[in-house]
Amino acid sequence: DADRVIGLLENSGMQEANIRLVINRFKVQMVKRGDMLTREDIQGNLAIDLIGIIPESDEVIVATNKGVPVILNGNGEGIGKVFENIALRMNGEPIPVEQDILEHGSKGFLEFLKRIFIRN
């Protein structure tokens, strides 16, 4: 689906340099088990710049049920901070994409981060 959307955007006249990728509902544990594509796999298949990774989160369900934006459903951390980071990157702030997973506080992800973000 993402590949199709990229094609539609390019066909509508949008410049490739203006198309960015947000990976949604990213599940660290599934990637660790090899049941989900890594960030690098996804980015390599789509060949566009990554601007954010939104981890799978119960916070989104809670915010939806309360009828409030996820960024306002909390204290400036967690999944709301991930959305804030993406907005800041869209505005030119140099926040590393790795920060998205760090902000969400996934357990046992240090080795995962090393594997998907650090190239030998």
N, C-alpha and C positions, 0 to 999 in steps of 0.2 A: 504493500500500500504506500509506504513512504517513497519508494522509487517512482511510483505512478504520480504521486503528488508533486515530486520534484520535476518530472516531465511536464506536467500541466503548468506549473509555475514558469518554467523556461519557455514553453510554447505561448504563454500569455504575454511574454516580453520581459519578464523579470530577469535581471542580470544574475548569472550564476554566483557572482561575488556577494550578492545580497541574500542568498538562501542559506539558512543555518539550520542545524539539527539539534533537537531536544529529544533525548531518550527518556521515555516516560515509563513508569511502573517497573523500574530496574530492580531486579531481585538478586542481591549479592550472593546469597546462598545457592541459588540456582546456577549462577555463573561458576561458582566454586566447584559445584558438582559436574559441570560441563553440560547442564541441561538448558542453558540459555547462552546466546551469543555474547561475547565480550564487547566492551566499548570499541575496541580496535576492529573487531570483526564487522560490527555494524557500520562504523565510520568508513572502513575500507570498502564495504559493499556499496555504500551510497555515495562515496567520494565528495562529501561536503563537510564544511567546518562544523565542529561540535560546539554548542554554546551552553549546554547544560545537561545534567543527568538528574532526573526526578526519581528517587527511590520509591518503591512500593511503600505505602504508608497508611496506617489506620487513621492518622490525623486528617487525611483528605476526607474520609468517610464521616468523621465526627464534624468537621467544618461544614460539609454538605448538609448533614442532618440538622445542624444548628442554623443553616441558612446564612452563614458568614463566610467571607473570603478566607481561604486557608492561611493567607499571610497575616490575617488579623486574629486567627484562632490560636493564640499562644503568646509567648513572651519574647518574641524576636529570635527564636532559635528553632531547631528542628526543621520540618518540611517547609514551613513558612520562610525560613531563612534561605532555603534552596531556591524558592521562587524569587526572592529578593536578589539573590546572587545572579540569577539569569537576567533579571531586569537591569541590574548594574552592568553586566557584560554587554548587553544590547546598547547600553549608553556609553560603552568604551572603557569601562573600568577593567583593569587587568587582574581579575580574580581567577585563580586556577580552577578548572572544572573539577579537579579532584576534591575541592572543598565541598562540593555538593554531597558527596558520600560522607565526608567527615562531619558536616553539619547535622546530618540525619542521625549520626551516632550508631551506625550498624556495628554489631559485635563481631569480633573475630575477622576483621577485614584488613588488617595490616598486611598480611601476606598477599591477600587478594589485590590490594592497591599496588604492591610492588610488582605483581605479575602483570596487571593490565596497564599500568601507567609508566613503569620504568622499563625502558628498552635497553637491552645489553649491547 
